[in-house]
Amino acid sequence: MKNQSALTGIMITAGTTIGAGIFSLPVVSSGMWFVLSLVCLLFLWFLNYLSALYILEANLLFSPGASFDTISKKILGKNWSILIGLSIAFLMYILLYAYFSAFGNIVMESLGWDIFKSNSWTQGVMSLALGSLLALIVWLSTAMVGRISTILVFGMIISFSISMAGFAIQIETAKLFDITGEKSAYLPYLWAALPYFMTSFGLATVVPSLYKFYGKNPVIIKRSLLWGSLITFFVYVLFLTVTFGNISRHEFIAINVAGGNIGHLISAFGKDESTHMISFVLNLFSNFAIITSFMGVGLALFDYIADKFSFTDSAKGRFKSACITFIPPGIISFFIPNGFIAAIGFAGLVVTFGFFIAPFFVVKKLRRSNTVTIYKVRGGYGLLLFFIASSVFVGVCQILSMLDYLPKW
């Protein structure tokens, strides 16, 4: 086998996991604030990394190109395959709705026109208009999505670096560690945030793609997952540090009451005259992140729909796929324009089932049947039990949060 570099896999992993969801992290963790957020982030990174490794263990039993449908169908049976397929489709619909919602909110907060503030339906109109434009690009061709995404990724890197450097200079220790703020408990606000942190990595989704690219080379795939996810981890730590160092804990109460959408957070950054230009660059990054995330998820769901309903790749066939893909989340975003945070939370519940609970049963069945694999995650049955217990606990936290049994800041 030729020597292969892990660099491509690292970039694929980091590029897939870092997206518009980064803006939900400071909003949902504002109650527990900085130190507990770092502990929470580290724990959920480890859980996501374990999930990816367990899926890799099962994936290597099949030929490169095999994905979640093949794994679940061959090991757990047809019913599990149908359930996981529906979960993945639902997850992509939820994420598309979240990005539709974010479009209108960012425009509303960026322009600040009175018409946006006096008419609630205008945000929904902007969400539909911008989302429809991007849906048109996905309908035209996959190649077009690739070209535009490449440009946007470079824009993301540049704008994120500039904005983080600019706001890093403005970090106040008193805000970062909540020294001068009104004191209240931090720990009770941790539990409702766990599912959002669970969703923020999404390592499991990239495993079949890395396997298809590298073949049966678990060492280099593991290296790609590890270092790619660590890049994501440190980007998140940087963003939380800069955010909490510039926006006080008390200010997040108003952000959360407003709906916690991306535009609300960006507006809080630009409240001072001295940071308007840096805030503008951060606003650019948020737009780049949303667009790339929207097109990435949209394309994945578009291809899933086309395969599911056997639509051709003709203009007519692609139009049918585009309608089924984009119209439902677009319409919902019109009637419920500020659902970004809630949608990410729902996504966390689906992710917990599809990429954490299901892999546990897959690996458990493999090990009980003494199936010989070329790679096996260390830690034995004890680590597997820790994995499922932690995953179920996060899922329970999400359900309790949705029922308003957990405190929110």
Secondary structure, DSSP 8 states (H G I E B T S, - for coil): -----SHHHHHHHHHHH-SGGGGHHHHHTTTTHHHHHHHHHHHHHHHHHHHHHHHHHHHTTS-TT--HHHHHHHHT-HHHHHHHHHHHHHHHHHHHHHHHHHHHHHHHHHH--HHHHH-THHHHHHHHHHHHHHHHHHHH-HHHHHHHHHHHHHHHHHHHHHHHHHHHTT--HHHHTTSSS----SGGGTGGGHHHHHHTT-GGGGHHHHHHHH-S-HHHHHHHHHHHHHHHHHHHHHHHHHHHHHS-TTHHHHHHHHT--HHHHHHHHTTSGGGHHHHHHHHHHHHHHHHHHHHHHHHHHHHHHHHHTT--SSHHHHHHHHHHHHHHHHHHHHHSTT-HHHHHHHHHHHHHIIIIIHHHHHHHHHHHTT---S---TTHHHHHHHHHHHHHHHHHHHHHHHTT-S---
